[in-house]
Structure formats: C-alpha cells, structure tokens
Amino acid sequence: MKKRILLTLLFTFLAIPGFSQAKEESQKAHSIISMDEVIVTATRQEEKISSVPANVTVINETDIKDSTAYDIPDLLRSQVGVHVNDIAGNRRNYTVDLRGFGETASLNTLVLVDGRRVNQADLSGTDWTLIPLDRVKRIEIIRGGRGSVLYGDNAAGGVINIITKQGEDFEVGGELMGGSYDTFKGNAYASGSSKDLSYAISTSYLTSDGYRDNSDTDAKDVGGNLNYDVSDRMSLNFSAGYHKDDTGMPGAIRKSEFEQGASRTDTFHSDDYYDVEDYYFKGTPEIFFLNDSLFKMDLSFRKREQLYFSSFFGGTYEGDTEIETVTVSPQIVLKEKFFGFTHSLILGFDFEDAEENITNTVLGLFPSTDKQKLEKENYGYYIHDDIDLSNRLSISGGYRYDRAEFKFDPWTPDHATMDENLYTAGISYNFYKKSYAYFSFSHSFRYPVLDEFYDYITNTVQTDLKPQTSDDYEFGVRHYVTESLFASLNIFRIDTEDEIYFNPTTYTNQNLDGKTRRDGVEVSLTKTFDWATLSGTYTYTKATIESGQHEDKDFPNVPEHQFTFNTLFPLPYGFSVGVGGVYVGERPFISDFANAFDDQEDYFVLNTKIMYQWKKLNAFLNINNLTDEEYSEYGVLGSFPDERAYYPSPKINFLVGVSGHF
C-alpha cells in the first residue's frame, strides 16, 4: 500500500507543468565532460583532455552555480583526491592537499590564476581569499607531478588553475547574501566587448564574526581583465587585482582545556590577528604566426604586505612582512606538422625574483627585534612536446632545468644555490569510442621556501636544507560507459626523497632522513538521469615514511579514506535542490611523525542548497553541516609537553542570498 502511494505521488509530481522543462535544462547544464573538451593547464596552452596522461578535472560555471560551496576551497573539497582543511573554521586560512602531502600541502600544490603563480616564496602558501568565487569561470585540476616540468617549483602534488571571467556580451550583475555569525557578503560585476576590446571587472566585500571568538574577518576585493586584439595576428591581455583583509586568529584549543570546561567557540588568543594587503598586475602580449603557432610573454608584478600578532606561553610575537615578486615568462608554441605527425611543441623560460623584508618583534623573557632581507631568484628552461601518432594514440614528454639562488641578509653564510633536472613522459590511448587509458611518469620537486631556511630559536639561517624530489608513476582509465554514465579510475605511486618538514622537537625545518611513499587510488562516477545528476568519488591514500627515524609511520594529516557525493534535483516552477556530502577518515595529528597519539577522528558533513530562478534573478538558501556534527578538520600537537590540540569546525549554519544579471 505504501509503495503504491509513493508511486502515485511520484507520477503526479512528474506530471506537474514545468517539470519536463526543468529536466531538459538540467540535462543540458550537466552534460558529462567530453574527451574533446579543451584545457589549458596541462601544457600551458589549449589541449584536448583525451591527450593528457593525468587525472584531470574541469569545474565549469554551471557546476559552480549549482554547488553548495561558499568559496573555492569549499568547491574543491568535493573533488576526488583533494583534501581540504579550514584551519580556523572561519574560511580564512585553508590548506588544499593533492596526493597526500599533509601538513606541507600548501607548498606542494601549485595554484595559478589565469596561468599566474599564486604561491609565494614564503610559508604563507596560497591565500584563497584573493580569488572570490564570483570571478571564476572555470577551474582545472591536474593531479600528480607532471606540472613541475612546465611550471617549476611547488607542483609535486599537482596544479590547480583558476580561470577568471572574460568580457563577452554586455552584462552587469551582483549578489547579496547573509547568514550565520553575522555574515554579510556583496559583490558586483560588469563585462562586455566592443569590436576588438573586451573587459570584465568585479568587486566584493565580506564581513563575518566567524564561528569562534576572535575569528572575525573583513575583506575587500576588486579585480578585472582587459583584452585588446591589435590585429588578426596580435593581442594584448591585461589583468589586475587588489585584496585587503583584517582577520582574527582564534588559535587551537588543547585537549586539557576542553577537559577543564572550554567550549568549541572559545579562544585563548583573543588578541591574535592576521592583516593582509595584496595587489598584482599582469600583462601578456601574444603574437600568432605560421598556421597555428604562438609567441607570448607573461609579465607580472605582485606586492603583498602581512602584519600579524600572536601570543604564546613565553610572550608575544609580532611580524611585519613585505614581499615583492617580479615574473617574466616568454614562451613559443609550435602547433604544426613535423615528419607527418601533429605536434604541440612548447619552448619556454621562466624568471622570478622574490624579495622578502621581515621585521620580527618578540616580547617576553627574551625580548628582541630582528630585521631580515631574504631573496630568491629562480630560473627555469623547459621544452615539452605532445605528438598525435594517430587518431587513437598520443605521446608526450618534457624536460626542465631549474635553478634557484637564495640570499640572506645579514647572516653568514649569506647565500645558497640549488638546481634540479625535471622530466616527464606519458602515453594516452583511445581504446573504445570516447574512452581512453593513460600512463605517465614524472620527476618533480620543490625548493625550501625562504622562511624554511630561518631558525627562529637560534636566529640563524640553515643553508644545509636540500630540495625535495619525487618520482611519480600513474595509470588511469576514463570510460564513457554510456552517453550519460562516466567513470574514471586512477592508480598512483609517489616516492619522495629529502622531504622537507617542520621538526616539532627542534623547532626547525629539516629534510626527512628516510624516503616517503604515497600509494593511492582515485575513483569517480557521474550519472545523468532524466530527473537528476548524481556524482560520487572515493580516494584511498596510504602515505608512509619508508625508512629512517620514523620508519613505517603514517604521514601526518593524510586520511587513508575519503568519499564525496553530489546530487542536483530540478524541481518545477524554477526550483532546484542540491545535496553534497564529504567523508574524511582518521589521520595522524599535525607533527605526530612518531604516531605516538591516537589519530584524529573521522567526520562526515552534509550540505544542501535550495535554489530558485525567475527570469534573470536567482535566490538561494545554503544549509551547511545539516546534521550539526561536532568535528575538527584540523588538529595539531602543541604546547610542552606534546598535547593534542584542535581547531573546531562550525556546527550547523546557513547562508541566504539573491543575485541578478542584466
């Protein structure tokens, strides 16, 4: 009887006017990715996904609009092989981990915006607040060390390229939203084109008290792109952005403090803060020649100033850091036929100069003020070729020589020089209709960042640090079972030598004395029905230290198991509902290389988004952590003696908003 009633209700629902239209719109918007889809990240130029021997993900505008994500890291956490930590629970400080690099994930995952490097030469890693979600057109993720040949430093785990919106038809729009923790966000944009000129500009403002005490943030952003076609053979592209934010830092809560009655929202660091002002300019002239070949040169300048204050058991620490970065990257792309085969041959040179000025003031038992000037000059020469041997078979390979010169003032020794040879090779085979398999090998690396050389205890520089190197092997299959069902499987192994880590005993950065191994399996499924789109992922990562002092120990903050799922249900009269869930398994606490403590607990978080569209207006309601789970994404060993400490994540919270475009 119950079954009959449910079926009757279902058929009645399907018969409601407007539902069939919603189904058609959903199917169009969420078509499964095609093997002919073009990406730019894998070779720094346009290339079909089918020829890339790596696990590739493309997140498009429709995916972004329909997701339950609040910002880019929130969007990335639903992707296979990606582990995201919101450290303070206030959406200000994130780590995004590709391929299980744990606590140094931000230094092993290269992030680009329109091909421009976002990672800096210091420990700050990627500042995700610099890239508001409303500016994003698509995101491309290339997992594994393949990107080291083309991009150099920081790409051992993979590359994430965020591509911003460009001007097309004239359009203006904006969005207003508000919700839990007195959160308010507003943004506005305008874009368009006129003959040979196109433009896109946007601005946004965010304020929020955050889930915990002293986790408030206040952020302002403005950015834009300007493109001018000088002729059929030449174009000029400009982009710029400005960001400013003032954010409180609540710090961790120790296990003993919880036992003494501390609540999840408490802070024991009520005066700590982190303020940032950041801006950049980028220009790229492009000249086309022969049939489909190109010369281009990326020129960029970035200045970032950080002011931070923190308290600890022995006193307080205040830092004022300013980094200026200049980048010059000429490149020639030859897309021509040689010896009967189609080639995409790339030759390029990267130069980056990063100069960091630091003033540190310590008050307490041993007060001091130190001023330092650190500099990194980086040179990289590379060549990479993709060759179509037939309609079904393509091969690729590349080589890079990379050299970095570090300077330290006022210490002795006052410099260090490092260089590496990087290479990659891969093969991709279209074995059935739109399905294909691939295999690749890459030798990747990362240099120590400027701050890792500095010993804050002895106020000296450690010039004996060595670059970290990795050998990356992977095999994958992307199979289009039907037009509406897609599955992918990727198996990888990464062997790393001289992995750079922070030693919690000596309070210095060192090279591990043993090899690190990461074995993994990444599985994705997407199915489009008449009534919904369903997708799911599973990631297995086993990261262990193979030899040395911590032999056979699990690498900190790398979960062995993760899975995600996302659904989108179109409803009548312009409504739709999206539901997404993320499960993260147990993992050792940050700095627990000896695995001396129980692992941090696993968690499952369920989010939902209700959307309504009327003409050019959209309204939405996001409910995050729908089950009100108490969990902590990030946990560390802290204090003396070692003790587990947690950064509690937000309980159930909501965000409601309205947007429009005209």
Secondary structure, 3 states (H helix, E strand, C coil): CHHHHHHHHHHHHHCCCCHHHHHHHHHHHCCCCCCCCEECCCCCCCEEHHHCCCCEEEECHHHHHHCCCCCHHHHHCCCCCEEEEECCCCCCCEEEEECCCHHHHHHHEEEEECCEECCCCCCCCCCHHHCCHHHEEEEEEEECCCHHHHHCCCCCCEEEEEEECCCCCCEEEEEEEEEHHHEEEEEEEEEEEECCEEEEEEEEEEEECCCCCCCCEEEEEEEEEEEEEEECCEEEEEEEEEEEEEEECCCCEEHHHHHCCCCCCCCCCCCCEEEEEEEEEEEEEEEEECCCEEEEEEEEEEEEEEEEEEEECCEEEEEEEEEEEEEEEEEEEEEEEECCEEEEEEEEEEEEEEEEEEEEEEEECCCEEEEEEEEEEEEEEEEEEEEECCCCEEEEEEEEEEEEEEEEECCCCCEEEEEEEEEEEEEEEEEECCEEEEEEEEEEEECCCHHHHEECCCCEECCCCCCEEEEEEEEEEEEEEECCEEEEEEEEEEEEECCEEEECCCCEEEECCCCEEEEEEEEEEEEECCCCEEEEEEEEEEEEECCCCCCCEECCCCCCEEEEEEEEEECHHHEEEEEEEEEECCECCECCCCCCCCCECCEEEEEEEEEEEECCEEEEEEEECCCCCCCCCEEEEECCCCEEEEECCCCCEEEEEEEEEC
